Amino acid sequence: MGQGRSGEALLLLGRDSIRVALEGSPDPFAADPEPKRAGCRGFTRCADDLAEPEWEDRRRFTEAVLDTGRPAHRLADRFAAVCAEEAGTLRGQLDWDT
């Protein structure tokens, strides 16, 4: 797994990798490392807003919506049911183009 350095990506393959990423977040998988901030400077006048107090408010809101502190999202059962229902409609081989 990448460690948040420039030019690396995080590829999650299976439950163990997903668990490591979720339990280890936000570090080393932080969404606001310096390489990201530096890369954003060319596209936005307020790339440094990632360090502003307002960003902390946005993050608290996002974590509340995503139920970050809970073992499972409050709607996890519904999400799983919809996924199973949709997967049940698939026929034949599922490949990239499909």
C-alpha positions as CSV (number, residue, x, y, z in Angstrom):
1,M,0.0,0.0,0.0
2,G,1.2,3.5,-0.8
3,Q,2.1,5.7,2.2
4,G,0.7,9.0,0.9
5,R,3.9,9.9,-1.0
6,S,3.6,11.6,-4.4
7,G,3.2,9.3,-7.3
8,E,1.8,6.4,-5.2
9,A,-1.6,4.9,-5.0
10,L,-3.5,2.8,-2.5
11,L,-4.9,-0.5,-3.9
12,L,-7.1,-2.4,-1.6
13,L,-7.3,-6.1,-2.2
14,G,-9.5,-7.9,0.3
15,R,-10.8,-7.4,3.8
16,D,-7.4,-7.2,5.5
17,S,-6.2,-4.4,3.2
18,I,-9.4,-2.5,3.6
19,R,-9.3,-2.9,7.4
20,V,-5.7,-1.6,7.5
21,A,-6.7,1.4,5.4
22,L,-9.8,2.2,7.4
23,E,-8.3,1.6,10.8
24,G,-5.1,3.5,9.9
25,S,-6.8,6.6,8.5
26,P,-6.3,9.4,8.3
27,D,-2.6,8.8,8.7
28,P,-0.7,7.8,6.5
29,F,-3.6,8.1,4.1
30,A,-4.5,11.8,4.9
31,A,-6.4,13.7,2.3
32,D,-4.5,16.9,2.8
33,P,-0.8,16.1,2.6
34,E,1.6,18.7,1.3
35,P,2.0,17.1,-2.2
36,K,-1.8,17.4,-2.6
37,R,-1.9,21.0,-1.5
38,A,1.0,21.8,-3.8
39,G,-0.7,20.1,-6.7
40,C,-4.0,22.0,-6.0
41,R,-2.3,25.4,-6.1
42,G,-2.3,25.5,-9.9
43,F,-6.1,24.9,-10.0
44,T,-7.6,26.9,-7.2
45,R,-7.0,30.2,-5.5
46,C,-7.7,28.7,-2.1
47,A,-5.7,25.4,-2.0
48,D,-4.3,26.4,1.3
49,D,-7.9,26.3,2.7
50,L,-7.1,22.7,3.6
51,A,-5.3,24.0,6.7
52,E,-8.0,26.5,7.6
53,P,-10.4,26.1,10.6
54,E,-13.3,25.8,8.1
55,W,-11.7,22.6,6.8
56,E,-11.9,21.1,10.3
57,D,-15.7,21.8,10.3
58,R,-16.1,20.2,6.9
59,R,-14.2,17.2,8.0
60,R,-16.3,16.8,11.2
61,F,-19.5,17.0,9.1
62,T,-18.2,14.5,6.6
63,E,-17.1,12.1,9.3
64,A,-20.6,12.4,11.0
65,V,-22.4,11.7,7.7
66,L,-20.1,8.7,7.0
67,D,-20.4,7.4,10.6
68,T,-16.7,7.3,10.9
69,G,-16.7,6.4,14.6
70,R,-19.0,3.5,14.2
71,P,-18.1,-0.1,13.3
72,A,-20.7,0.1,10.4
73,H,-22.6,2.9,8.8
74,R,-26.1,3.3,10.2
75,L,-27.5,2.4,6.7
76,A,-25.1,-0.5,6.1
77,D,-27.8,-3.2,6.1
78,R,-29.8,-1.2,3.4
79,F,-26.6,-0.6,1.3
80,A,-25.9,-4.4,1.4
81,A,-29.4,-5.2,0.4
82,V,-29.4,-2.9,-2.5
83,C,-25.9,-4.1,-3.6
84,A,-27.2,-7.7,-3.4
85,E,-30.3,-6.8,-5.4
86,E,-28.4,-5.1,-8.1
87,A,-25.8,-7.9,-8.3
88,G,-28.6,-10.3,-8.7
89,T,-29.7,-8.6,-11.9
90,L,-26.3,-9.2,-13.6
91,R,-26.2,-11.9,-16.2
92,G,-23.2,-13.6,-17.8
93,Q,-19.6,-12.6,-17.2
94,L,-18.9,-9.3,-15.6
95,D,-15.8,-7.7,-17.1
96,W,-14.5,-4.2,-17.4
97,D,-16.6,-3.2,-20.5
98,T,-19.8,-4.6,-18.9
